[in-house]
Amino acid sequence: MAADVHLLVPSEAAGERLDAYLGAQDACPSRSACAKLVEAGAVAVNGETCLSKKQVVCEGDRISIELPEVREPGAIVPQAIPLDIRYEDDHLLVLSGQTGLNLAMALHEDGTLANALVYHCGIEHLGTVQGEDRPGIVHRLDRDTSGLMLAAKTDLAAARLQDGIRTRNIDRRYLTLVHGSMGHDTGMIDAPIARHVTDRTRMAVSDAPNAKG
């Protein structure tokens, strides 16, 4: 179950980095985990969402942290959700992720790609490099975006697929339809994205330091 933690910064902690201060609190996870929570928009300082783990805390600052739901390992429930599988072998699957199916990494309890993969393959036949609550998951695709996705049946396959995505040896391309008149034949959209400030299940154009182009 998700939980909120509320902290009041004492005088002796003034001047510390936000992630360091949070990581030292008994009610919070590790410093690195707290840094990720900050970057995900789950931490507010004096009522304002803070996206910089390097922000210095001051005496009297009121900090709120939205901790993620803690679930038991292996708690993914198999669900007979149809999958459009384009290729499958002993190591991986290539599937066409339809719009409407939650294709993220287990942000919800059910109706997700993880539930469908566990039903199709069995939890014991899926890689769990990203954790047992993310079986087979290698990367994500936004809920309203359709396209091909990779799923791993072994930890080795998951690690190699993730490495291929990280080094861009796996080529990923996106197509979009635009309605209206385009003024130029070519161009570049430079709009980095990050987690939505108020809805952590969505991405949005952002000028936050952790936004990715």
N, C-alpha and C positions, 0 to 999 in steps of 0.2 A: 504494500500500500504506500502511495506517495505521501511525503511529509514535508512540512515547512519548518525551517529552523530560523529563529530570530535572535540576533546578537546585538549587544550594545558594546561598542569598543571602549575599553578602559584606558586610562591615561598611559599606563605602561606599555600598551601596544601601539600607541600613536607613532606613525612614521614607518610602520611595517607595510610591505607589499600585501595587496589584498589576498592573493593566493596563499602566501605564507601564513598570514593571520588565520585564514579559514582552516588551513591544513593542520594548525596546532590546536584546534578546538575539538573536544571530545565528541561533540554532536555531528561533526563533519567527517567526510572521508579523507583520503590522503591529499597532499598538496597538489599532486598532478591531477587527481580526479576533480579537485576544487577548481583548478585552472580550466579544465574542460567545461565545467558547469558555468563558469563565468563566460567563456567564449560562446556557449550555447544560449546565453541570455537568461539563465536561471537564477542570477544573483542581482539583487537590487540594493543600492546604497542610498539611504534617506529617501526611499520611495521611487528612485530613478534606476532603471535597468543599467547595469554597468557591464561593458563588454571588454574591459581591459584588466587583465590579471595583474598588471604592473601598477595599477592605481594605488596610491598611498592612502592608508586609512588614518582618520583623525579621531581624537578623543570625542566621544559622544555620537559618533556615526552609528546609525541604526541600519543593520544589514539583515536582509531576508534572503534565505536560500531555499529554492524549491528542489528538494531531493527527489531523484527518480524512484519509481516504484521498485521495490525489491521483490524478486520472485525466485522461487526455488529452482535450481538447475533442472532442466528436463521438463519444465512445466508447460511446454508448448503442446497444445491439444491438436491431434490430427483432425483435419477437416477436409471433406471431399469437395474441395474447390477446383473446378476444371482448370487445367493448365494446357496452354498451347505450346507443346514441346516441339522444337524444330530439329534438335539433335540430342542424342543421349548415348553415353557409353559408361564404362565402369568408373570413370573419374569425374565427369562433369555433365551438366545439362546446359543447353541453350534453349531458352524459352522466350516466347513473345509475351511480354507483360501487358495485359489489357488495361485500359483506363478504368478507374473505379476500384481496382484491387489495390489494397495498401501494399506497396512494393518496398516500403522502407524497412528498417531493421528492427521490427517488433516494437513499434511505438504504441501499438494497441494490443489488447489481450487476445483478440481473435479476428478472423477474416483477413489475415495477412498472408503474404507469400510464404513465410515460415510455416504457418499452419498447413498450407497446401503441400509444401515440400515434405514435411514430416509424414503426411498421409500417403504421398506417392512413393517415397523412398524408405521411410522408417528412420527414426532418429539415429539408429546405429549405423546407417549408411549415408550420413551427411557429415561434412567437415564442420568442426566447431571451433575454428581458430578465433572467431569473434565472440565466442561464448556459447554455451549450450542454449541460451535463449535466442540465438541467431543462427540456427542450423542451416548450413548450405549457403548462407548469404555471403556474397563476395563484394557487391556494391549495391547502390540504391538507385531507384528511378522514382521521380516524383509521381504522386498519386494520379495526377491528370495528364501524365505523359505516357504514351505507349511506345514500345520498342523492345529490342532484344536485350535479354539479361543473361548473365552467367550465374550458375549455381554449382557449388563444389560438393562432390561426394566424399572426398577425403581431405584431411588436413593438409597434405602435401599439395594437392590440386588447388586448394584455397590459397595457400601461401604463394604459389607460383602465379596464379591468376592475379592476385592482389599486387604482386611485384610487377607483373606485366602492365597493369593499369597505372601503377605509380611511375614507372619508367617510360610510359607511353609507347611501349612495344605493342600493346593492344590498342588498336585504333578505334576510337569512339567518335561517331559523328551524329549530329542532330539536324533534323529537318523541321522547318516550321512553315505554315501557310500564313500569309499576310494579306489581309483584306484592305483594299484601297489603292491609292496611287503612290508608287515609290518614285522619289525624285531622282534617284541615281541608280545606275546599273550595278554598282559595287559599293561597298562601304564596310565599316567595322563598328559594331556596337560594343562599347567599353563600359560595362555596367557590372562591377563585381557583386557577388551575392553572398549572403550569410543567413544565419537563422533569423526568422522573423522575430522582432522584439517582443511581441505579446503572444504569438502563436508558435510554439517550438516545433510543431509538426510541419511547418511551412518554411520555405526559403523566400527571400525578398532581396531586391536591389538594395545595397547598403554601402555606406562609406566607413563602416567599422574597420578597425585595424586587422581583424581576422577574416575579412571578406576575401573571397577568391575570385579571380578574374577568369 
